[in-house]
Amino acid sequence: MSVYDLFERFPDEKSARLYLEQKRWNGNITCPRCGSTKIGKFGKNEGWHRCNGCGKPFNVRTDSVFESSKIPLNKWFLAFYLMVTARKGISSMQISKILRITQKSAWFMCQKARKAMGNCKNNYIFKGIVECDETHIGGKKCNRHSGKNVVKGRGPVGKISVFGIVERQGRAMSMVVLDRSKNTLQGIIRQNVERGTVINTDEWKSYIGLNGDYTHNVVSHSKKQYVKGASYTNTIESMWAVLKRAYRGTFHYISPKYLQRYLDEFDFRHNEGNVRYPTMDRISSLV
């Protein structure tokens, strides 16, 4: 779907509202506050209803991320389109220029969308062939972060540790971690990866001991070994490459407080952005 196609589908607020009503209620309007299906009309404004159970008015925005926003729904959908199709992400400044809104409002929309994207990762168990790896997010040494979740000591000092799991030809999950210790990394793996799964990692010492429950294959990057038969971590390494290019080239700076939300955005694009899923299906999934 092109931007032109999106404009044709959602040319105004009404068309976007009708789509959202269909996705939320599918013809059976329900009060978002008390769950009653006894609904009447409220006023002369289109899209407004009154619940005969609790007596309160509501519309499709009520009790959703759209509720406190005065931005038209078709602009929200355009923002969703830009976020799910931009492989390296898109900045709130750029979205503000495209939608003709303030940068503050665009940032608000993006953060709401990222929070929703994070809800799509819950309770998924990885299986088959899985790659695990860790990386560090941060800029030049003089600009690096300080505080919790920040690596201490030499090397990646001042950067934030991130751990990821990716399924070959499947889903991905990445998260901010306090450290790269054995207890931390293996705890995440054992919680999210099915027993008996083939796990590919590099030679980092924290992965030692996975062989009891998994088939653990190791590639030694320190020895310039990157592929050993079907054993490699190139899939997750390419994910880190896209993330770091976005950090430097698109966002320039990501606060440690919100880094997890940005990771959720990149995971969502990976999981929902496969060529098998048309653009409108990705937007629908986010909605």
Phi and psi restraints in degrees (value plus and minus 20) as a CYANA .aco file:
   2 SER   PHI    -111.0   -71.0
   2 SER   PSI     149.0   189.0
   3 VAL   PHI     -81.1   -41.1
   3 VAL   PSI     -58.1   -18.1
   4 TYR   PHI     -80.7   -40.7
   4 TYR   PSI     -62.0   -22.0
   5 ASP   PHI     -82.0   -42.0
   5 ASP   PSI     -59.1   -19.1
   6 LEU   PHI     -84.4   -44.4
   6 LEU   PSI     -61.9   -21.9
   7 PHE   PHI     -82.0   -42.0
   7 PHE   PSI     -57.4   -17.4
   8 GLU   PHI     -87.5   -47.5
   8 GLU   PSI     -56.2   -16.2
   9 ARG   PHI     -97.4   -57.4
   9 ARG   PSI     -58.1   -18.1
  10 PHE   PHI    -145.7  -105.7
  10 PHE   PSI      52.9    92.9
  11 PRO   PHI     -96.2   -56.2
  11 PRO   PSI     -37.9     2.1
  12 ASP   PHI    -171.5  -131.5
  12 ASP   PSI     159.2   199.2
  13 GLU   PHI     -81.5   -41.5
  13 GLU   PSI     -61.0   -21.0
  14 LYS   PHI     -82.5   -42.5
  14 LYS   PSI     -66.1   -26.1
  15 SER   PHI     -82.5   -42.5
  15 SER   PSI     -59.2   -19.2
  16 ALA   PHI     -89.1   -49.1
  16 ALA   PSI     -58.1   -18.1
  17 ARG   PHI     -84.4   -44.4
  17 ARG   PSI     -63.5   -23.5
  18 LEU   PHI     -82.7   -42.7
  18 LEU   PSI     -59.9   -19.9
  19 TYR   PHI     -83.6   -43.6
  19 TYR   PSI     -63.9   -23.9
  20 LEU   PHI     -86.0   -46.0
  20 LEU   PSI     -57.6   -17.6
  21 GLU   PHI     -83.8   -43.8
  21 GLU   PSI     -59.9   -19.9
  22 GLN   PHI     -86.3   -46.3
  22 GLN   PSI     -59.5   -19.5
  23 LYS   PHI     -89.5   -49.5
  23 LYS   PSI     -55.8   -15.8
  24 ARG   PHI    -104.1   -64.1
  24 ARG   PSI     -61.4   -21.4
  25 TRP   PHI    -135.8   -95.8
  25 TRP   PSI     -43.5    -3.5
  26 ASN   PHI      31.7    71.7
  26 ASN   PSI      21.8    61.8
  27 GLY   PHI      69.9   109.9
  27 GLY   PSI     -31.4     8.6
  28 ASN   PHI    -133.3   -93.3
  28 ASN   PSI      66.5   106.5
  29 ILE   PHI     -85.7   -45.7
  29 ILE   PSI     110.4   150.4
  30 THR   PHI    -148.1  -108.1
  30 THR   PSI     118.9   158.9
  31 CYS   PHI     -86.0   -46.0
  31 CYS   PSI     105.0   145.0
  32 PRO   PHI     -91.9   -51.9
  32 PRO   PSI     -31.6     8.4
  33 ARG   PHI    -114.4   -74.4
  33 ARG   PSI     -68.4   -28.4
  34 CYS   PHI    -135.0   -95.0
  34 CYS   PSI     -28.7    11.3
  35 GLY   PHI      63.3   103.3
  35 GLY   PSI     -15.0    25.0
  36 SER   PHI     -90.2   -50.2
  36 SER   PSI     126.9   166.9
  37 THR   PHI    -123.9   -83.9
  37 THR   PSI     -15.7    24.3
  38 LYS   PHI    -107.6   -67.6
  38 LYS   PSI      74.4   114.4
  39 ILE   PHI    -139.6   -99.6
  39 ILE   PSI     118.8   158.8
  40 GLY   PHI    -144.7  -104.7
  40 GLY   PSI     158.3   198.3
  41 LYS   PHI    -101.2   -61.2
  41 LYS   PSI     134.4   174.4
  42 PHE   PHI    -153.8  -113.8
  42 PHE   PSI      92.4   132.4
  43 GLY   PHI      46.7    86.7
  43 GLY   PSI    -185.9  -145.9
  44 LYS   PHI    -122.7   -82.7
  44 LYS   PSI     -27.0    13.0
  45 ASN   PHI     -96.9   -56.9
  45 ASN   PSI     113.5   153.5
  46 GLU   PHI     -84.2   -44.2
  46 GLU   PSI     122.3   162.3
  47 GLY   PHI      68.8   108.8
  47 GLY   PSI     -26.0    14.0
  48 TRP   PHI    -116.7   -76.7
  48 TRP   PSI     121.5   161.5
  49 HIS   PHI    -155.7  -115.7
  49 HIS   PSI     140.7   180.7
  50 ARG   PHI    -141.8  -101.8
  50 ARG   PSI     113.1   153.1
  51 CYS   PHI    -103.3   -63.3
  51 CYS   PSI     104.7   144.7
  52 ASN   PHI     -98.7   -58.7
  52 ASN   PSI     -27.3    12.7
  53 GLY   PHI    -104.3   -64.3
  53 GLY   PSI     -76.1   -36.1
  54 CYS   PHI    -121.0   -81.0
  54 CYS   PSI     -30.4     9.6
  55 GLY   PHI      58.4    98.4
  55 GLY   PSI      -9.6    30.4
  56 LYS   PHI    -121.9   -81.9
  56 LYS   PSI     124.4   164.4
  57 PRO   PHI     -99.4   -59.4
  57 PRO   PSI     134.8   174.8
  58 PHE   PHI    -180.6  -140.6
  58 PHE   PSI     144.4   184.4
  59 ASN   PHI    -159.1  -119.1
  59 ASN   PSI    -192.0  -152.0
  60 VAL   PHI     -88.2   -48.2
  60 VAL   PSI     -39.0     1.0
  61 ARG   PHI     -98.0   -58.0
  61 ARG   PSI     -43.3    -3.3
  62 THR   PHI     -78.8   -38.8
  62 THR   PSI     116.1   156.1
  63 ASP   PHI      38.5    78.5
  63 ASP   PSI      22.8    62.8
  64 SER   PHI    -164.3  -124.3
  64 SER   PSI     156.3   196.3
  65 VAL   PHI     -87.3   -47.3
  65 VAL   PSI     -35.6     4.4
  66 PHE   PHI    -106.2   -66.2
  66 PHE   PSI     -31.1     8.9
  67 GLU   PHI     -80.1   -40.1
  67 GLU   PSI     -67.2   -27.2
  68 SER   PHI    -109.4   -69.4
  68 SER   PSI     -10.1    29.9
  69 SER   PHI    -126.7   -86.7
  69 SER   PSI     117.8   157.8
  70 LYS   PHI    -117.0   -77.0
  70 LYS   PSI     -17.6    22.4
  71 ILE   PHI     -93.1   -53.1
  71 ILE   PSI     112.3   152.3
  72 PRO   PHI     -76.0   -36.0
  72 PRO   PSI     126.9   166.9
  73 LEU   PHI     -83.8   -43.8
  73 LEU   PSI     -52.6   -12.6
  74 ASN   PHI     -87.5   -47.5
  74 ASN   PSI     -47.3    -7.3
  75 LYS   PHI     -93.0   -53.0
  75 LYS   PSI     -55.7   -15.7
  76 TRP   PHI     -80.1   -40.1
  76 TRP   PSI     -64.0   -24.0
  77 PHE   PHI     -86.4   -46.4
  77 PHE   PSI     -55.1   -15.1
  78 LEU   PHI     -86.0   -46.0
  78 LEU   PSI     -59.6   -19.6
  79 ALA   PHI     -82.1   -42.1
  79 ALA   PSI     -62.1   -22.1
  80 PHE   PHI     -80.9   -40.9
  80 PHE   PSI     -63.0   -23.0
  81 TYR   PHI     -78.4   -38.4
  81 TYR   PSI     -66.7   -26.7
  82 LEU   PHI     -83.3   -43.3
  82 LEU   PSI     -57.6   -17.6
  83 MET   PHI     -93.9   -53.9
  83 MET   PSI     -57.0   -17.0
  84 VAL   PHI    -103.3   -63.3
  84 VAL   PSI     -34.3     5.7
  85 THR   PHI    -125.2   -85.2
  85 THR   PSI     -37.1     2.9
  86 ALA   PHI    -103.9   -63.9
  86 ALA   PSI      87.0   127.0
  87 ARG   PHI     -80.4   -40.4
  87 ARG   PSI     -57.4   -17.4
  88 LYS   PHI    -121.1   -81.1
  88 LYS   PSI      -0.6    39.4
  89 GLY   PHI      60.4   100.4
  89 GLY   PSI     150.8   190.8
  90 ILE   PHI    -160.1  -120.1
  90 ILE   PSI     117.8   157.8
  91 SER   PHI     -98.2   -58.2
  91 SER   PSI     136.0   176.0
  92 SER   PHI     -84.2   -44.2
  92 SER   PSI     -50.1   -10.1
  93 MET   PHI     -83.9   -43.9
  93 MET   PSI     -63.4   -23.4
  94 GLN   PHI     -86.7   -46.7
  94 GLN   PSI     -61.8   -21.8
  95 ILE   PHI     -83.0   -43.0
  95 ILE   PSI     -59.0   -19.0
  96 SER   PHI     -82.2   -42.2
  96 SER   PSI     -56.8   -16.8
  97 LYS   PHI     -90.2   -50.2
  97 LYS   PSI     -59.9   -19.9
  98 ILE   PHI     -89.1   -49.1
  98 ILE   PSI     -60.5   -20.5
  99 LEU   PHI    -109.9   -69.9
  99 LEU   PSI     -27.8    12.2
 100 ARG   PHI      39.7    79.7
 100 ARG   PSI      29.2    69.2
 101 ILE   PHI    -149.5  -109.5
 101 ILE   PSI     153.3   193.3
 102 THR   PHI     -93.6   -53.6
 102 THR   PSI     136.7   176.7
 103 GLN   PHI     -82.1   -42.1
 103 GLN   PSI     -55.0   -15.0
 104 LYS   PHI     -82.6   -42.6
 104 LYS   PSI     -62.6   -22.6
 105 SER   PHI     -86.7   -46.7
 105 SER   PSI     -60.4   -20.4
 106 ALA   PHI     -83.7   -43.7
 106 ALA   PSI     -61.6   -21.6
 107 TRP   PHI     -81.8   -41.8
 107 TRP   PSI     -60.9   -20.9
 108 PHE   PHI     -79.4   -39.4
 108 PHE   PSI     -66.0   -26.0
 109 MET   PHI     -82.4   -42.4
 109 MET   PSI     -64.1   -24.1
 110 CYS   PHI     -83.4   -43.4
 110 CYS   PSI     -61.9   -21.9
 111 GLN   PHI     -87.3   -47.3
 111 GLN   PSI     -57.8   -17.8
 112 LYS   PHI     -81.8   -41.8
 112 LYS   PSI     -63.1   -23.1
 113 ALA   PHI     -85.2   -45.2
 113 ALA   PSI     -62.1   -22.1
 114 ARG   PHI     -83.9   -43.9
 114 ARG   PSI     -58.5   -18.5
 115 LYS   PHI     -82.7   -42.7
 115 LYS   PSI     -60.5   -20.5
 116 ALA   PHI     -85.7   -45.7
 116 ALA   PSI     -59.0   -19.0
 117 MET   PHI     -80.5   -40.5
 117 MET   PSI     -55.1   -15.1
 118 GLY   PHI     -85.8   -45.8
 118 GLY   PSI     -45.5    -5.5
 119 ASN   PHI     -94.1   -54.1
 119 ASN   PSI     -31.7     8.3
 120 CYS   PHI    -104.4   -64.4
 120 CYS   PSI     -24.0    16.0
 121 LYS   PHI    -120.3   -80.3
 121 LYS   PSI     -23.0    17.0
 122 ASN   PHI     -87.2   -47.2
 122 ASN   PSI     119.3   159.3
 123 ASN   PHI      40.7    80.7
 123 ASN   PSI      13.8    53.8
 124 TYR   PHI    -119.4   -79.4
 124 TYR   PSI     110.9   150.9
 125 ILE   PHI    -125.4   -85.4
 125 ILE   PSI     103.0   143.0
 126 PHE   PHI     -99.0   -59.0
 126 PHE   PSI     124.6   164.6
 127 LYS   PHI    -174.5  -134.5
 127 LYS   PSI    -199.6  -159.6
 128 GLY   PHI      61.8   101.8
 128 GLY   PSI    -143.9  -103.9
 129 ILE   PHI    -131.3   -91.3
 129 ILE   PSI     104.2   144.2
 130 VAL   PHI    -144.8  -104.8
 130 VAL   PSI     123.4   163.4
 131 GLU   PHI    -134.5   -94.5
 131 GLU   PSI     116.1   156.1
 132 CYS   PHI    -145.2  -105.2
 132 CYS   PSI     120.4   160.4
 133 ASP   PHI    -181.2  -141.2
 133 ASP   PSI     142.8   182.8
 134 GLU   PHI    -147.9  -107.9
 134 GLU   PSI     134.3   174.3
 135 THR   PHI    -167.1  -127.1
 135 THR   PSI    -199.7  -159.7
 136 HIS   PHI    -150.7  -110.7
 136 HIS   PSI     118.0   158.0
 137 ILE   PHI    -132.6   -92.6
 137 ILE   PSI     106.8   146.8
 138 GLY   PHI     149.9   189.9
 138 GLY   PSI     145.7   185.7
 139 GLY   PHI    -118.8   -78.8
 139 GLY   PSI    -167.1  -127.1
 140 LYS   PHI     -84.5   -44.5
 140 LYS   PSI     137.2   177.2
 141 LYS   PHI     -74.9   -34.9
 141 LYS   PSI     -59.7   -19.7
 142 CYS   PHI     -92.3   -52.3
 142 CYS   PSI     -36.2     3.8
 143 ASN   PHI    -130.2   -90.2
 143 ASN   PSI     -12.6    27.4
 144 ARG   PHI     -93.2   -53.2
 144 ARG   PSI     142.1   182.1
 145 HIS   PHI     -94.7   -54.7
 145 HIS   PSI     144.6   184.6
 146 SER   PHI    -155.5  -115.5
 146 SER   PSI     133.9   173.9
 147 GLY   PHI      99.5   139.5
 147 GLY   PSI    -185.1  -145.1
 148 LYS   PHI     -91.6   -51.6
 148 LYS   PSI     141.8   181.8
 149 ASN   PHI      46.5    86.5
 149 ASN   PSI      -9.8    30.2
 150 VAL   PHI    -125.5   -85.5
 150 VAL   PSI     114.8   154.8
 151 VAL   PHI     -86.3   -46.3
 151 VAL   PSI     114.1   154.1
 152 LYS   PHI    -121.2   -81.2
 152 LYS   PSI     135.3   175.3
 153 GLY   PHI      74.9   114.9
 153 GLY   PSI    -174.1  -134.1
 154 ARG   PHI    -103.0   -63.0
 154 ARG   PSI     156.9   196.9
 155 GLY   PHI      50.9    90.9
 155 GLY   PSI    -132.5   -92.5
 156 PRO   PHI    -101.8   -61.8
 156 PRO   PSI      10.8    50.8
 157 VAL   PHI     -76.3   -36.3
 157 VAL   PSI     117.3   157.3
 158 GLY   PHI      66.4   106.4
 158 GLY   PSI     -26.5    13.5
 159 LYS   PHI    -118.1   -78.1
 159 LYS   PSI     143.4   183.4
 160 ILE   PHI    -121.1   -81.1
 160 ILE   PSI     113.2   153.2
 161 SER   PHI    -101.2   -61.2
 161 SER   PSI     116.1   156.1
 162 VAL   PHI    -150.3  -110.3
 162 VAL   PSI     116.0   156.0
 163 PHE   PHI    -138.9   -98.9
 163 PHE   PSI     122.0   162.0
 164 GLY   PHI    -157.5  -117.5
 164 GLY   PSI     132.0   172.0
 165 ILE   PHI    -149.5  -109.5
 165 ILE   PSI     112.5   152.5
 166 VAL   PHI    -156.1  -116.1
 166 VAL   PSI     118.0   158.0
 167 GLU   PHI    -114.4   -74.4
 167 GLU   PSI     112.6   152.6
 168 ARG   PHI     -77.5   -37.5
 168 ARG   PSI     106.0   146.0
 169 GLN   PHI      38.2    78.2
 169 GLN   PSI      10.0    50.0
 170 GLY   PHI    -165.4  -125.4
 170 GLY   PSI    -167.6  -127.6
 171 ARG   PHI    -103.3   -63.3
 171 ARG   PSI     147.9   187.9
 172 ALA   PHI    -157.2  -117.2
 172 ALA   PSI     135.3   175.3
 173 MET   PHI    -167.5  -127.5
 173 MET   PSI     110.4   150.4
 174 SER   PHI    -153.8  -113.8
 174 SER   PSI     131.7   171.7
 175 MET   PHI    -174.5  -134.5
 175 MET   PSI     131.9   171.9
 176 VAL   PHI     -93.6   -53.6
 176 VAL   PSI     114.5   154.5
 177 VAL   PHI    -144.5  -104.5
 177 VAL   PSI     132.4   172.4
 178 LEU   PHI     -90.1   -50.1
 178 LEU   PSI     -54.6   -14.6
 179 ASP   PHI    -177.3  -137.3
 179 ASP   PSI     158.0   198.0
 180 ARG   PHI    -129.2   -89.2
 180 ARG   PSI      10.9    50.9
 181 SER   PHI     -92.3   -52.3
 181 SER   PSI     144.3   184.3
 182 LYS   PHI     -81.0   -41.0
 182 LYS   PSI     -64.0   -24.0
 183 ASN   PHI     -82.2   -42.2
 183 ASN   PSI     -61.0   -21.0
 184 THR   PHI     -88.4   -48.4
 184 THR   PSI     -73.6   -33.6
 185 LEU   PHI     -89.6   -49.6
 185 LEU   PSI     -65.5   -25.5
 186 GLN   PHI     -90.5   -50.5
 186 GLN   PSI     -48.4    -8.4
 187 GLY   PHI     -83.3   -43.3
 187 GLY   PSI     -61.7   -21.7
 188 ILE   PHI     -86.7   -46.7
 188 ILE   PSI     -62.8   -22.8
 189 ILE   PHI     -81.8   -41.8
 189 ILE   PSI     -68.6   -28.6
 190 ARG   PHI     -86.6   -46.6
 190 ARG   PSI     -45.1    -5.1
 191 GLN   PHI    -101.1   -61.1
 191 GLN   PSI     -47.2    -7.2
 192 ASN   PHI    -138.4   -98.4
 192 ASN   PSI     -27.2    12.8
 193 VAL   PHI    -138.2   -98.2
 193 VAL   PSI     111.4   151.4
 194 GLU   PHI     -85.2   -45.2
 194 GLU   PSI     119.3   159.3
 195 ARG   PHI     -79.9   -39.9
 195 ARG   PSI     121.2   161.2
 196 GLY   PHI      69.9   109.9
 196 GLY   PSI     -24.8    15.2
 197 THR   PHI     -90.4   -50.4
 197 THR   PSI     128.5   168.5
 198 VAL   PHI    -101.7   -61.7
 198 VAL   PSI     101.3   141.3
 199 ILE   PHI    -135.7   -95.7
 199 ILE   PSI     106.1   146.1
 200 ASN   PHI    -127.1   -87.1
 200 ASN   PSI     108.2   148.2
 201 THR   PHI    -160.2  -120.2
 201 THR   PSI     154.4   194.4
 202 ASP   PHI    -105.2   -65.2
 202 ASP   PSI    -187.4  -147.4
 203 GLU   PHI    -109.4   -69.4
 203 GLU   PSI      -5.6    34.4
 204 TRP   PHI     -76.4   -36.4
 204 TRP   PSI     112.9   152.9
 205 LYS   PHI     -81.7   -41.7
 205 LYS   PSI     -43.5    -3.5
 206 SER   PHI     -88.1   -48.1
 206 SER   PSI     -34.9     5.1
 207 TYR   PHI    -108.3   -68.3
 207 TYR   PSI     -27.5    12.5
 208 ILE   PHI     -83.7   -43.7
 208 ILE   PSI     109.3   149.3
 209 GLY   PHI      89.9   129.9
 209 GLY   PSI     -20.4    19.6
 210 LEU   PHI     -97.5   -57.5
 210 LEU   PSI     -37.6     2.4
 211 ASN   PHI     -81.3   -41.3
 211 ASN   PSI     -43.8    -3.8
 212 GLY   PHI     -83.7   -43.7
 212 GLY   PSI     -58.7   -18.7
 213 ASP   PHI    -129.5   -89.5
 213 ASP   PSI     -34.6     5.4
 214 TYR   PHI    -154.8  -114.8
 214 TYR   PSI     144.7   184.7
 215 THR   PHI    -110.4   -70.4
 215 THR   PSI      84.9   124.9
 216 HIS   PHI    -121.5   -81.5
 216 HIS   PSI      95.4   135.4
 217 ASN   PHI    -127.3   -87.3
 217 ASN   PSI     117.6   157.6
 218 VAL   PHI    -141.8  -101.8
 218 VAL   PSI     113.8   153.8
 219 VAL   PHI    -132.2   -92.2
 219 VAL   PSI     113.3   153.3
 220 SER   PHI    -114.2   -74.2
 220 SER   PSI      74.6   114.6
 221 HIS   PHI     -86.2   -46.2
 221 HIS   PSI     -50.1   -10.1
 222 SER   PHI     -86.0   -46.0
 222 SER   PSI     -42.1    -2.1
 223 LYS   PHI    -121.5   -81.5
 223 LYS   PSI      -3.4    36.6
 224 LYS   PHI      44.7    84.7
 224 LYS   PSI       6.8    46.8
 225 GLN   PHI    -120.6   -80.6
 225 GLN   PSI      98.1   138.1
 226 TYR   PHI    -138.4   -98.4
 226 TYR   PSI     -40.7    -0.7
 227 VAL   PHI    -158.3  -118.3
 227 VAL   PSI     110.0   150.0
 228 LYS   PHI    -154.2  -114.2
 228 LYS   PSI      67.6   107.6
 229 GLY   PHI      48.4    88.4
 229 GLY   PSI    -141.7  -101.7
 230 ALA   PHI    -112.2   -72.2
 230 ALA   PSI     -13.4    26.6
 231 SER   PHI    -116.4   -76.4
 231 SER   PSI      98.3   138.3
 232 TYR   PHI    -186.9  -146.9
 232 TYR   PSI     146.0   186.0
 233 THR   PHI    -142.6  -102.6
 233 THR   PSI       7.4    47.4
 234 ASN   PHI     -85.8   -45.8
 234 ASN   PSI     -50.7   -10.7
 235 THR   PHI     -83.3   -43.3
 235 THR   PSI     -70.2   -30.2
 236 ILE   PHI     -93.9   -53.9
 236 ILE   PSI     -49.8    -9.8
 237 GLU   PHI     -83.7   -43.7
 237 GLU   PSI     -57.0   -17.0
 238 SER   PHI     -89.1   -49.1
 238 SER   PSI     -52.5   -12.5
 239 MET   PHI     -83.2   -43.2
 239 MET   PSI     -64.2   -24.2
 240 TRP   PHI     -82.7   -42.7
 240 TRP   PSI     -57.4   -17.4
 241 ALA   PHI     -82.0   -42.0
 241 ALA   PSI     -63.8   -23.8
 242 VAL   PHI     -84.8   -44.8
 242 VAL   PSI     -63.0   -23.0
 243 LEU   PHI     -80.4   -40.4
 243 LEU   PSI     -63.9   -23.9
 244 LYS   PHI     -93.1   -53.1
 244 LYS   PSI     -52.5   -12.5
 245 ARG   PHI     -85.3   -45.3
 245 ARG   PSI     -57.6   -17.6
 246 ALA   PHI     -87.1   -47.1
 246 ALA   PSI     -60.2   -20.2
 247 TYR   PHI     -78.8   -38.8
 247 TYR   PSI     -65.4   -25.4
 248 ARG   PHI    -101.4   -61.4
 248 ARG   PSI     -62.1   -22.1
 249 GLY   PHI    -116.7   -76.7
 249 GLY   PSI     -45.2    -5.2
 250 THR   PHI    -125.9   -85.9
 250 THR   PSI     -72.7   -32.7
 251 PHE   PHI    -114.7   -74.7
 251 PHE   PSI     -49.2    -9.2
 252 HIS   PHI      48.8    88.8
 252 HIS   PSI     -53.3   -13.3
 253 TYR   PHI    -174.7  -134.7
 253 TYR   PSI     115.9   155.9
 254 ILE   PHI    -148.3  -108.3
 254 ILE   PSI     102.7   142.7
 255 SER   PHI     -85.3   -45.3
 255 SER   PSI     118.2   158.2
 256 PRO   PHI     -74.5   -34.5
 256 PRO   PSI     -51.1   -11.1
 257 LYS   PHI     -82.3   -42.3
 257 LYS   PSI     -54.6   -14.6
 258 TYR   PHI    -131.2   -91.2
 258 TYR   PSI     -13.6    26.4
 259 LEU   PHI     -78.1   -38.1
 259 LEU   PSI     -60.2   -20.2
 260 GLN   PHI     -79.8   -39.8
 260 GLN   PSI     -56.1   -16.1
 261 ARG   PHI     -86.3   -46.3
 261 ARG   PSI     -57.1   -17.1
 262 TYR   PHI     -86.9   -46.9
 262 TYR   PSI     -57.8   -17.8
 263 LEU   PHI     -82.6   -42.6
 263 LEU   PSI     -60.1   -20.1
 264 ASP   PHI     -81.3   -41.3
 264 ASP   PSI     -57.5   -17.5
 265 GLU   PHI     -83.4   -43.4
 265 GLU   PSI     -65.1   -25.1
 266 PHE   PHI     -89.1   -49.1
 266 PHE   PSI     -56.4   -16.4
 267 ASP   PHI     -83.4   -43.4
 267 ASP   PSI     -61.9   -21.9
 268 PHE   PHI     -81.5   -41.5
 268 PHE   PSI     -65.1   -25.1
 269 ARG   PHI     -83.5   -43.5
 269 ARG   PSI     -58.0   -18.0
 270 HIS   PHI     -86.6   -46.6
 270 HIS   PSI     -65.3   -25.3
 271 ASN   PHI     -94.1   -54.1
 271 ASN   PSI     -57.5   -17.5
 272 GLU   PHI    -121.0   -81.0
 272 GLU   PSI     -29.8    10.2
 273 GLY   PHI    -114.6   -74.6
 273 GLY   PSI      -9.4    30.6
 274 ASN   PHI     -79.0   -39.0
 274 ASN   PSI     129.2   169.2
 275 VAL   PHI     -79.8   -39.8
 275 VAL   PSI     -38.2     1.8
 276 ARG   PHI     -93.7   -53.7
 276 ARG   PSI     -35.5     4.5
 277 TYR   PHI    -127.9   -87.9
 277 TYR   PSI      90.8   130.8
 278 PRO   PHI     -81.0   -41.0
 278 PRO   PSI     139.4   179.4
 279 THR   PHI     -76.8   -36.8
 279 THR   PSI     -63.0   -23.0
 280 MET   PHI     -84.4   -44.4
 280 MET   PSI     -51.7   -11.7
 281 ASP   PHI     -88.2   -48.2
 281 ASP   PSI     -54.4   -14.4
 282 ARG   PHI     -87.3   -47.3
 282 ARG   PSI     -63.8   -23.8
 283 ILE   PHI     -81.9   -41.9
 283 ILE   PSI     -62.3   -22.3
 284 SER   PHI     -81.7   -41.7
 284 SER   PSI     -61.5   -21.5
 285 SER   PHI     -81.3   -41.3
 285 SER   PSI     -60.8   -20.8
 286 LEU   PHI     -87.4   -47.4
 286 LEU   PSI     -62.0   -22.0
